[in-house]
Amino acid sequence: MEPSPAAVPSAAPAPAGSVNVLLFAVAGAVTVANIYFPQPLLAAVAHGLDVSERTAGLIASAAQIGYALGILLLVPLADTARLRRLTSVLLALTVLALLVAAAAPDVVTLALATLALSTTTVLPQILTPVAAVLAGPGRRGRVVGLVGLGLTLGSTLSRTVSGAVTDASGSWRTAYVVAAAATAALLWVLPRRLPERMGTGGAVPKGARRRSSYLRLLAGLPRLLAEHRELRISALLGACVFAAFSVFWAVLAFHLAAPPLGYGPGAAGLYGVLTLPAALLSAGAGQLADRYGPWAVNALGLVGAGLGLGVAGLAPYSPVALVVGANLLVVGVSSSQVASQALIFAIGRAVAARVNTVFMLATFCGGAIGSFVGSWLYTAYGWSAALLLAGVFVAVAGFVVTVAARPAAPSCVPDATREAGSIRPRTSQE
């Protein structure tokens, strides 16, 4: 599952334009798949490179760390760089890293190649705001929703495709070659369908580029985190729920491959298809957050995630129970993330892209921690210990929601929008 960017409003008004929604959705699906398709292959990688399952689990952690680095260091470039050139460079570097991974002679080379390719395959976080800008205010929500659906399908179905390709070819390396070919195909189509720069079809004035310079955008991220309580809470929630999600998926391939189940990579990948209904169902979490508030949806999502982990832990060798648990986990985690993003995007249009960067960075850092520690615990203590760790992450998130949902204390700070002496709720900045 890819944490959906939700509706990303542009920081500055832009004229409505033509946007190929299908192309953007497919491009997002293909590029985000590069993060998730190796997960069902970890057991095959461990066998093929003659390393332990714990060592092979580093591949999943490298993918999460690289994606977090790419979100932090590369996504802000979209505000100032030439989009066509940036897209071409990122796609070319991703293809090269995928080919290196396919030919990796040892696990160190594979981990480094995975780190590199996941750093450069951050186009989903660039294409979403571009699509929002091109669509214009009247169609922005619908277009961004469709692009987000492409990300959901890419992250979900990539596990199935990679597992099936590995079973059919007999080698996990074939899946990397197929991913490289799919990514290379985008080089011939995607860049020419993008605007020259974000928010405009032509050049950006030098003064505007200075005001939104790359270094200034990066330097302002910690200030946003310090100023906005909503962002701090959402970042912590995103890290916790995605850590729990990553624990489950990082060790699932090992659990399915071990006795008494003894399934291959194809079975692990099949779980991507079997959880697709839950991924699509979670798309309605945004409407529920608008109606009942983000805290209620967050709480409901965490309950679903906890139930999913409980079902998978109580019946560890039942394929039906594992499918049910995986679906509950997917819909719970996805709903929680959508609710958190609905909260942070209410901070303001001018900082929407940057608060999304902070949120996604925290989310994937949590995913990297979950993948690493979960793989280690599974190797040392088994399936139940790994799920217990995931449950701890969900419990921490539940505690945060319980505390954060309490009504804010009133403040007597003067407010120009009210009469003198009136009382209003305390804001996050205060």
N, C-alpha and C positions, 0 to 999 in steps of 0.2 A: 504494500500500500504506500502510495505517495501522499504525504500530507498535503491536502489541497490548498492552493493559494487563496481560495474563496474569491470574492469580488475585490479586485485591486483597483481603486480609483486612481486616476492619474493625478499627479501633483500639480499639473497646470492644464488649463483647458486646451483641447486640441480639436481641430475640425474632424468631423466624422469622415471616414474613408472606407475603402473596400478592404475587407478582410476575408481571406479564404479559411473559414473555420475548420473545414475538414483537413486541410494541409497542416494548420497549426496543431490540431488535435493529434494527427498522426505523428508529426514531428515530436511533439511532447511525449507521446507514448513510446516511440522508438528510443529516444534519448534517456527517459527515466528508466526504461527497461534495463539499461546497462548497469544500474545500481542493484537491481533485484534478481536478475536471472542467475547469478552464480550461487544463490542460496541453496537450491535443491542439489547442487553439484558438489557440495562440500565433502560428503562422504566419498564420492568418486575421486575428488581431488586428493583426499588423504590417502586413498588406496593407490592412486596412480603415481603420486610423488613419494610414497612410502614415508609418510609423516603421521603423527598422531592426530586424532580428531580435534584436540585442543589447539594444535598448531594450525590446522586447516581453518579453524574458526577465526584466525587472524584475517582471513580474506574478507569475511563479512564486516569485521571492524574497520579494515582499511577502506572499504567502500563507503561506510558511514562517515569516517573521518575526512576522506577526500571530498565528499559531497558538501560537508560542512565548510571546509576550507574554500571550495569553489563559491559557495553562497556568500561567504564573507569577502573574498578577495576579487571575484570576477563579476558577480551580479551587479554591484554598484557601477561598473563600467558602462552598463547600458544607458545610464543617464548622460554620458558625455562622449562615448566612442561612436564610431560609425558602425551601425548595426550589421550591415552586410559583411563588412570585413571581420568584425568580431565573431559573427556566426560561422563564417568560413574557417577561421583559424581554430575555433573551438571544436568544430566537427572534424577537421583534419587531425588535430592532436588526439582526439578521442579514438579515431580509427587506428592511428599508429599505436596507441597504448593497447588497444584490443588485440592487435596482431602480435605485439610483444607478449601479452598474456597468453595467447594461444600457443606460442612457441616456448614458453617459460620452461627452463630445465629444472628449476627448483622452486620451493615455496617462497623463498625470499624475493626472487625475480617476479613471481606471480603477485605477491603482496604489493611490491613497489609499482608494478604496472596497474594493479587495481586502484591503488591510491591516486595515480596519475589520471587514469581514465575517469574516475569518479569526480575528480576535481574539475575536469574540463567538460563533463556532460551535464552542465547546469542550465542548459537551454530552457527546460521547463519553467524555471524561475525568471527567465528573460522573456519568453514568448507570451506568458500570461499578461503582464502589464502592456506589452506591445499590442496584443489583441484588444485589450480594453481601450487603449488610446485610439486605435484604428476604428473600432466599432462606434465610438461616440456615445454620449450620455443615454440616448434612447435605446440602444441595443447592448450596452456594456455588460449588464448582468447576465443576459442570455448567452452572449458569446463567451464570456469568461467561464460560465458554467459548463458549456460544451467542451471547451479546452480542458477544463478540470476533469471532465468525464474521460477524456483521452488519457490523462495522467493516471486515473484510476485503473482503466483497462490495461495500460502499459505495465504498471507495477504489478497488477494482479495476474495477467496472462503470461507475462514473461517467464515466470517460474514454470508454468505448464509447458511452454514452447521449449525452453532450455532442457527440461527433463526429458521430453519426448525426443528431442534431437540427440541427446546423449545416449538414450536407450537405443535409438535406431542406428547410430553410428558406432557405438561402442567406445566412444572417447569423449571426455568432457571438453577437450580442446575444440571440437567441432562447433560447440555452442558459441565460443568466442569468435570463431571465424564468421558464423552466420550473423552475429551482432555487428561485427565490423562491416560486413557487406550492407546490412540495413542502414547503418549510420552513414556509410559512404554514399548511398543513394540519395540521402538528403542534401548532400553537397551540390548536386546538380539541379535541385529544385528550390530549396528553401531560401537561400540568401537573396535571390533575385525577386522574391515576393515580399521582401521586407522593406520598410521605409529606410531612407539613408540614416536618419537619426530618430531617437525617441521623441514622439510628440510633434514631429514636423516632417514634411516631405523633403526639405532642403537643408541648407546649412543653418547652424545655430549661431547667433551673435556671440562675439568673443566675450562680452560682458556676462552673458547668461552662462557660458561655459565656465567662467571663473567662479560665479556664484554657486555652481553645482559641481565643483571640481571633485575629482576622484578622492583625493586626500581629505578634503573637507567632509565629504560624505562619510568616509570611514571614521574620521575623528569625531563625528557627531553621534555615532551609534551608542557609545557608553553614556552620553548625556541623555539620550532618549530613555535608556533603561533606568537611569537614576531619577528622571523627572516623572515618569508615568508608572504609577502603582499597577495599573491594569496590565502593562507590558511585562512587568516583573512577575506578576502572578501567572500570566499566560505562558511566559517562557518556562517557568518552573513546571507548570502542568504539562506543556508540550514535551519537555524533556522526560518527565516521569512516565507518561502514557506510551511514548514511543520507545522508551527503554524496555517496558514490559512487552510491547509488541515485538521488538527485535529479539528479546530473549527467546520467545516462543518460536519464531521463524528460523533463528540461527541454529537451534538444536533439533528442530523437527525432522530434518533430513537424517540426522544421526539416529534419532529415536526410531524412525520408520525403517531404517536399514538394519537395526540391531534385532537379534532374536527377542521375542518369538515372531515379530512381524516380518522382518527380512525383506522389505520392499526396496526397489531400486529408485534411481533418480526420477524416473517417470511418475512414480506414485507420489513422491514428494511434490513434484511440479503440478500434479493433478489437483492438489489442494488449492491452488490458485483459482482454478475454474470453480471448484466446489464452494469457495467463499465469495464468488462474484455477486450472488444475490445480496449478501450483507453489504458489500461495497457500494452497490447501487442504492440500497435502502438508506444508507447513511447520508445520501445526498439531500434528503429531506430535513436533516438536522438544522440547516440554516433557517428554514421557515419556522421550525419549532423554537429556535433561539429568539427570533423576532417576536414570537407570540408569548412565550413563557419566560424569556430571559436566558442569558448564557449560563448562569449558575445552575439552573434547573436542568438544562440539557447536559451540562458537564457532569452533574451528579448522576443523571440517568445513564450516561455513557460509561461512567466508571463502574456502576453497578453491573452493566452488561459485560464489561471486560472482566470484572471479578468473577462473575458467574461462568464465563467461558473458561477461565483458567481453572476454576473449581471442577467443572465437568471433565476437562482434559486430564486433570490430576487424579480424579477419583476412578476413572476408567481408562488407564493409560494404554491398554492394548486393544481397545475397541475402536475400529475405524469409524464407526458411526459417532461415537462419543467425541472422537478427535475432530470430526467434521463439524459437529454441533458447537464444540468449544471454540474452534477456529472462527466460525461465523459470528458467534457472540463477541469474541475478542475484536474482530474486524469492525463490526458495527459500533461497538462501544468506543474503541479508540478513535475511529473516524469521526463519530459524533462529538466526542470531547474536543478534538482538534478544530472542527468547524466552529463550535461554540467559542473556543478561545480566540480564534481569528475574528469572529464577529465582534468580540469585545475589543480587540486591539485596533480594528479598523475604524471604530467609533472615536478614536483619539483625534483624528483629523485627516483631511485629504492631503495636506501638504507633506505629511510624513508617512503616508500609507506604505510606500515601497520600502522605506527604511525600517519601519516597525516590523514589516514582514520578514526582512532580512534577519533582524534580531531574533524573531520567533523561530524561523526555520533553522537558524544556526543553533539555538538552544535545543531544538527538537532533535536534530541529527547528532549533536554531541551526546545527548541522552541515548540515542539509538546505538552509537558506537560503544558506549559504556555497557549497555545491555547486551550487545552481541559478544563483547569480549568476556565479561564476567559470567554471562550465561553459559558460554561454551566451556569455560574453565570449570564451572560448577557441575555441568553435565558430565564432563570427563571424570571428575573426581568423585561425584556423589550420585549421579544419575538424573533421570527425568524429573522426579519429584522435587529435588533440590533446585533445579533450574526454574520450575514453575513457582516454587515458593519465593524465589527472588523476584520473579515477575509480579507476584502478588504483593510483595513489599512495596514495589514501585507504585502499584495501583493504590495501595493503602496510603502512602505518602500523598499522592495526588488527591485522594478523598479528604484527607486532613486539611490540605491547602484550600480545597473548595469549601469545606465547612467553615473555616476561619474567614475566608475572603467574602463569603456570602452574607456575613453579618452586616446589618445596616451601618452606614458610615455615621460617625458622630457629627452633630451639627457644628457649624462654624459661624462666628460673628464677624468674620472678615468682611469689610465693605465690598459691595458688588454694585458696579455702575448700572447694571440692568434692573436693580431693585430699588425700592425706596430706602432712604437712610435708616439704619438701625434694624433692618429686616434680617432674618436668619436664613441661610441657604446651606445645603449639604456641602461638606468638605470635598474638594476636588483632588484628583491624584497629584496635581502639581504642588498643592499645599501640604 
